[in-house]
Every structure is written in structure tokens, then in C-alpha cells.
Amino acid sequence: MKSRIVLVFSLFLIAWLVLIGRSLYLQVLPNEKLGQLEDRQFSQKISIESHRGSVFDRNGKELAVTVSTYSLFADPKIMESPRKAAKQLAHELRLSYAKLYKLVKPSDKRFVWIQRHLSFEQKEKIQAWGYRGLAFVEESKRIYPNEGLLKTSLGVVGRNGKGLEGIELLYDKYLKGSKKEVRVQRDARGRPLVVDARHFIDQPDGKDIYLTIDGEIQYFLESELRRVVDEYSAAGAMGVVLDAQTSEILSIANVEGGIGEDATRVQASNRNKTVTDFFEPGSTIKPFIAAGAIREGLALPNTEYDCGGGKLKIGRRVIREADASHGFDKLTLAEIIAHSSNVGITKVSFQLGQKRVRSTLRDFGFGESSGVDLPGEVEGILHSLPWKAHQLSNISFGHAMTSTALQIANAYAAIANGGLLRRPFIVKSVTEENWVNPVLRNYKPRRVLTEEQSKMMKLILSGVTSRGGTGYSARVNGYPVAGKTGTAQKVKTDGRGYKKGAYLSSFAGFIPVNEPRYVIYVMVDEPQGEYYGATVAAPLFSSIAQFAMRKSDLAPVLISKENVVKKLSEVSPKKRFGEGVNHSAKGHLPNVLGMSLREAMHILMPFEKKIKIAGKGRVVRSWPDPGDSVEKVKQIRLKLEVE
């Protein structure tokens, strides 16, 4: 009997020891599986974006910032009164009741977003309803405090905190930081508790970015573009302002026009058209043809050209001046640019030859990407060789090729800064140790003109804004201005050829000439009524340049030969076309296309015994091609035709 009692007692004792041991194991010793169950029952993880870095202009003015908002979520498994809650939420948030009810109706789901980025007032109101299963998490939201200023360059950020366009996209890896996981605690009834994520806001993870943009110039540029679009009922306009010495982008913008009854003028596109759209630049290209002739030793500012009374026959085509009243007989190189002579610049391009014209334009950045730190940049079109004579003529005055607004502005900066083509950029710094803009790392400026050649081009471009030049209305009182007007027919977007009655009016230049501070390019798309660059774009340039100079606090400039360039008469005596310049510079065969036989023979005098002539009139073809090496030339054949 006694042994039976001992056995029963022992069994009970063992059972109690097992139970006590199990309870100690469960409650005291760590258990991964139980920990996971506890986590699921009493807490929940939510992924939210960390605080995004801000974007500032060069003076520290906020362009894009991040603010705190409240995002509503639900736990459908514990949701109480889902129909009633869905109705109230649909009314408050102006959402579909059916979709909301589908989200919050009882199910095995433990987490669904209801609405992101609500205001503090909305959060307080919804919390006051007291529905079990609804809770908030504090998140950040991107805002642009300047009402769309620099909109097409800044870009936008999606709801998930990722950059979608512009600088927000290109520099997303610096701005966004990293994702954070927030643990949402539940109460004893399993209800999610509101998360205070202010520590993510107070300790930002993303890097701040400082742009080269000057916010005041940017605002004025956008305002002036809008004004001129309204004044001329234009399809749009664009503009670029660069630091003349560094090619930093000080402002860049494009605006859409309201045509006809489109009074709202809703922005048709968020594209940054100054880098994503290309077009025929028109006469703003002419200075680079002149620069090519100067740097090849073929001409000087006072070298004189026969402009044939304002027309030039090339095969079956006839090149005429844009203004029918311009029947020029003889013009110097400087006068060709000042009066924007199509015939004159064609003669210069024929003198240069297709190879050197193309290489000159390529050297100034046309037909290739500038490398700017803005997404979507296009290269423009500069066709490969060979070119026909009429194609070479068209390219010399900015047709049969395309470029972007930024390319044109940057090419003029190369003239303004003394002959260096630099890479334009818009991000000045990032709050990261030893950060260097990637587009400038290991980049060396390209020398396209010597200092002396640059001075000659400044002199030539100054003549454009003098009395009698096409850019006279681009002047700014107290400061010398250099630049060039442009008027180009607009290419059809739905077929070949040009759109009837549609023009692109432009002006490119820099100020002040003696010590260039700003390079400015403006283009007005399809102005109605007046459309010449001289009457539409040049005054627009003047207005923007005047504002920039006032802001710079530079004293007015007293014009003299010392602070601009040597007097024209001191640069070279007035010369006939082909006299006193090196027409076979660097061992290249000179171009005599478009010349009379007498002019051609004068230029080709060193090769007189090797020339074979066919036909009469003016030269329309030559073999070998102009620009070829003269070392192995055994015979030169010229084909002439009567005009």
C-alpha cells in the first residue's frame, strides 16, 4: 500500500516538474518561433521612405523640400463596422465607397493602405471616429514651394518617394536616402497604434543638393517667356542663361503657349525642351562659320566678299537674302554677320569647305551631347559627309541641321570666355564629403579659338547690335552687347518640308562684351504677326540681360578699344575676298565653290599647272574635295556652270 502511494506521488511530482520546466522554457528561455508569433500578434512592420534631401538654388533658396504628412492604413482582420467606416472615409477622402469597402471588409489581410499623405487636420478628424483597425503612420511628402519655378528641370517625385523626372530622377540616389521599416505596436485587443515617425524627419537620411540656378533670374526668365508668348500668341518659348566663364546654368526654362481659344494654357508637357527638343537654329549658326574661317587663317573681320547683289545660284537653286531689300554687292566678314547675309555666309562656307565647316561645328558642340547633368538630352543632327553644295549653303545659315537651345547657348559661351568649350552643368554641390559633379570629373575644356580669335569674334558680334545691325534692339543701356539674331522656318512634325507661315525667332549673345558675365539664348516658337528675330527675340534678350546686369551690380561700361578689342582698322586693312590670307592653311586644299573662274584661279595660283577646267560661269564642283590634303594632289578638276 505504502509503495503504491509513493509511486502515485512520484508520478504527480514528475508531471509537475515537467509542467514547471516547460513553463520556464516558454517564459524564460528565448524561443524564435514563439517570438515570431508574438511579433505577429502584438506588432507589425511597415516600410516607409526615409526623409528626402532638399534642393536649393545657388543662394540657398528652397526649390524642393520634404514635409511631414500622415498616411492612413487598416487591418481588415480586426476592422470593426467596415461598412460604416468605408462610407465615412469615402465622404471625407472623396474616394469610391465600393473600392474602400473592398479594402477594409473582414479578411485575413493584416495591412492595407487607405490613403497616403493626409493633412494633420484630416488625421485628427478620422482618429476621433475611434474605429478599431484604422491607424496612421507619419511620412514625408515632396513639395515645391515656388509654384512651379524650374518645374521642367526639377522634375517630380512619385508617391513611393522615387524621382520620376528631371533632377529628382538623375540625382535620386543622393536625395532619397534608404527605406525605413517602422514597427507598429498593437494594444491588448490587437488594434494598431499610431506611429510617431518624427525621428525620421528630424534626422534626414537623403543628401541636400545645391544647384547653379539663380532663383531670381529664373523667375524673371520664366515671366518674360510667358509675357512674350502671350504678346505674340506664340506656340511656346524657351530660354537659357549661362555663366559666360564656367557654363554654369543660371536659369533654364520653357513655357507652352495658349493658341486660339485655349485660354487656360495648360502645360502641354513636362519635358525640359531646352535639352530634349531640337530644331533648325537659323542664323544664330552664322558666327561659327565665320569663326571657322578666322581660325583656319582664311579670313579676318575686314576681309571682303562679293555677295552678288543678294543672290547666288548653286546648280538649279538660287540662294537669296532673307530680306528682299538686301541686295548687297560687297560685304566684309563682319558686315556679313551684322546684316545676316545668307549669300555672304555661303561664300564663307564654300571657302572653308564641307570638311572644315563640319569639323568647326562639331568643335563648338553641335551634333553631339553637351554632357549636361539633366536627363533626356538629345544630340541634334549634323549629317555626315559628303554634302552637296546647296546643303553646305543651307547649313551655313542654320538649316539642314538641328540643335538644342542649350547647345547654342554653350557654343556662344565658348566665344565669350576666350575660346574654351566647357561642359554645362546645373548641380553645384551635394552635401557629401569630397563630392564632385560626375559630369565634370576628368573633363577638360576644349580649345576651339585662340584668345585673339575670340576677340575678333567678339568684335564681329558687337557689330550685330550696333546701329544698322539686325540685333540693334538687343542693346542694354550702359553695357556693350554681342550676339546674333536668328529666324528659321519651322520644320513640319507630320511630314517633310516646312510648316507654312511658321517661324522660330531667336537671339543668342552675351553681356558685357569686354568681360562677359552672362550668355543668354532665347527662342520664340511660332510668333504670330511679327516673326523676325530682330523684332521678337532681340528685345526679349535685352529685357533679360538688363535684369541680370542690374542684379549683378556691375558698373556701366565705358566703351573703348582697350576694353573690347582693337579697332577694326588695326586688326587688318580692308581686303578683297582672297587677298592677304592663307587659303591653304594647314596644308588643306582651299574651297572655291561658288566663285568665278577668275576668283578661283587667284586662290588656286600655287596649283595653276595642275588645274583642269570644264564649263563656264561659276564653280559648282571640284575634285579633290575642298579641305583635302595638298600633299598628294596631282590634278585639280573644276566644273563650272552659268548662273
Secondary structure, 3 states (H helix, E strand, C coil): CHHHHHHHHHHHHHHHHHHHHHHHHHHCCCCHHHHHHHHHHHEEEEEEECCCCCEECCCCCEEEEEEEEEEEEECHHHCCCHHHHHHHHHHHHCCCHHHHHHHHCCCCCCCEEEEEEECHHHHHHHHHHCCCCEEEEEEEEEECCCCCCCHHHHCCECCCCCECCHHHHHCHHHHCCCEEEEEEEECCCCCECCECCHHHHHCCCCCCEEECCCHHHHHHHHHHHHHHHHHCCCCEEEEEEEECCCCEEEEEEEEECCCCCCCCCCCCCCCCHHHHCCECCHHHHHHHHHHHHHHCCCCCCCEEEECHHHEEEECCEEEECCCCCCCCCEEEHHHHHHCCCHHHHHHHHHHHCHHHHHHHHHHCCCCCCCCCCCCCCCCCCCCCCCCCHHHHHHHHCCCCCCECHHHHHHHHHHHHCCCEECCCECEEEECCCCCCCCCCCCCCCEECCCHHHHHHHHHHHHHHCCCCCCCHHHCECCECCEEEEEEEEEECCCCCCEEEEEEEEEEEEEECCCCCCEEEEEEEECCCCCCCCCCCHHHHHHHHHHHHHHHHCCCCCCCCCCCCCCCHHHHCCCECCCCCCCCCHHHECCCCCCCEHHHHHHHCHHHHHHEEEEECCEEEEEECCCCCECCCCCCEEEEEECC
